[in-house]
Amino acid sequence: MMEILGLRPGEAVDREASGRLERALEEMLEGRPGADARKTTAVAGLVGKVLSADMEISRPEKEFLAETLRGRFGMEEGEIEAVTGLIERHRVELFSIEDYLYARIANEVLDREKKKDLLRTLFAAAASDGSVGPEEEAEIRRISDGLKLSHADYIEARLEFREKLSVLR
């Protein structure tokens, strides 16, 4: 029945999970300008998806996420701890959420060059624990498609991290 309506099984649940995490992030970032809060939500959600791809967020991956939030968005330690804690608590939901939900936000607030930079950030996040595993690489590929980037854009970013790709080791 769901296929007749153009839906995939679990899609309604995925949207609900995304909505909860998105709302929680936006509430947490309430004092920030609207576009900045949406960018942070998109980046944190997509980085969280990549870090959750192997169902474990390691210490180096948490540190990478914290540095990304600090460097890109000027977040303070309390905000960083709150966002990383939220992502960690929601990692099972993040694992099940369709990539397009956070990619949609990124497509609304980022231009093409910023999306390419985000793609490199996703590879760097995956590599932060020493290697980019096959689950993480597959997740990044799906996100790249959701960001409406070309295959050439994906390959260009992937080549920057070729020495970290576990499939090539």
C-alpha positions in Angstrom: 0.0 0.0 0.0 2.8 2.5 0.9 4.5 1.9 -2.5 1.2 2.9 -4.2 1.4 6.2 -2.3 5.0 6.7 -3.4 6.4 6.1 0.1 9.0 3.6 1.3 8.4 1.6 4.4 9.6 3.5 7.5 9.7 6.9 5.7 7.1 8.4 8.1 9.1 7.3 11.1 12.3 8.6 9.6 10.7 12.1 9.1 9.5 12.0 12.7 12.9 11.1 14.0 14.5 13.8 11.9 12.0 16.3 13.1 12.8 15.6 16.7 16.5 16.0 16.2 16.1 19.0 14.0 13.8 20.7 16.5 16.2 19.9 19.4 19.2 21.3 17.5 17.2 24.4 16.5 16.1 25.0 20.1 19.6 24.6 21.4 20.8 27.1 18.8 18.0 29.5 19.5 20.1 32.6 20.0 21.9 32.2 16.7 20.8 33.9 13.4 18.3 31.7 11.5 20.6 30.8 8.6 23.5 30.0 11.0 21.3 27.7 13.1 20.1 25.9 9.9 23.6 25.5 8.6 24.7 24.1 12.0 21.7 21.7 12.0 22.6 20.5 8.4 26.3 20.1 9.1 25.8 18.5 12.6 23.1 16.2 11.2 25.1 15.1 8.2 28.4 14.7 10.1 26.4 12.8 12.7 25.1 10.4 10.0 28.5 9.7 8.7 29.9 9.2 12.2 27.0 6.9 13.0 27.4 4.8 9.8 29.3 2.1 11.6 27.1 2.4 14.7 29.9 3.7 16.9 31.1 7.3 17.4 34.7 7.1 18.6 36.6 9.6 20.7 38.6 11.0 17.7 35.3 11.3 15.8 33.7 13.2 18.7 36.7 15.5 18.9 36.5 16.1 15.1 32.8 17.1 15.5 33.6 19.4 18.3 36.4 21.1 16.3 34.1 21.4 13.3 31.4 23.1 15.4 34.0 25.4 17.1 35.9 26.3 13.9 33.0 26.7 11.5 30.4 28.1 13.7 32.3 29.7 16.6 30.4 27.6 19.2 31.5 27.7 22.8 32.3 24.5 24.8 28.9 24.3 26.5 27.1 24.5 23.1 29.5 21.9 21.6 29.0 19.5 24.4 25.2 19.9 24.1 25.2 19.3 20.3 27.6 16.4 20.4 25.7 14.8 23.3 22.4 15.2 21.4 23.9 13.6 18.3 25.3 10.8 20.3 21.9 10.2 22.0 20.2 10.3 18.6 22.7 8.2 16.7 20.3 5.2 16.3 17.8 7.6 14.8 20.4 9.3 12.7 21.4 5.9 11.3 17.8 5.3 10.2 17.0 8.8 8.8 17.1 9.2 5.1 20.0 11.4 4.0 17.8 13.8 2.0 16.2 15.2 5.2 19.5 17.0 6.3 20.7 17.4 2.7 17.4 19.3 2.0 18.4 21.8 4.7 22.0 22.0 3.4 20.6 22.6 -0.2 18.5 25.5 1.2 21.4 27.3 3.0 24.6 26.4 1.2 25.9 27.2 -2.3 27.7 24.6 -4.4 31.2 25.5 -3.2 30.1 25.2 0.5 28.4 21.9 -0.3 31.7 20.6 -1.8 33.5 21.8 1.3 30.9 20.0 3.4 31.6 16.8 1.4 35.3 17.1 2.2 34.3 17.7 5.9 32.3 14.5 5.8 35.4 12.5 4.5 37.6 14.2 7.2 35.0 13.2 9.8 35.1 9.6 8.7 38.9 9.6 8.5 39.2 11.2 12.0 39.6 7.8 13.6 42.3 6.7 11.2 40.3 5.2 8.3 37.2 5.7 6.2 35.3 2.4 6.5 33.0 1.1 3.7 29.9 2.0 5.6 31.1 5.6 6.1 32.1 5.8 2.4 28.7 4.5 1.3 26.9 7.1 3.5 29.0 9.9 2.1 28.2 8.8 -1.4 24.5 8.9 -0.6 24.8 12.3 1.0 26.7 13.6 -2.0 23.8 12.6 -4.2 21.4 14.3 -1.8 23.5 17.5 -2.0 23.1 17.4 -5.8 26.8 17.3 -6.3 28.3 15.6 -9.4 30.1 12.3 -9.4 33.2 14.2 -10.3 32.8 16.4 -7.1 32.5 13.2 -5.0 35.6 11.6 -6.7 37.6 14.8 -6.2 36.8 14.8 -2.4 37.4 11.1 -2.1 40.8 11.4 -3.7 41.9 13.8 -1.0 41.4 11.0 1.5 42.5 8.0 -0.6 45.2 7.0 1.9 42.5 6.7 4.6 40.1 4.5 2.6 40.0 1.1 4.2 38.9 -0.5 0.9 42.3 0.5 -0.6 44.5 -0.8 2.3 
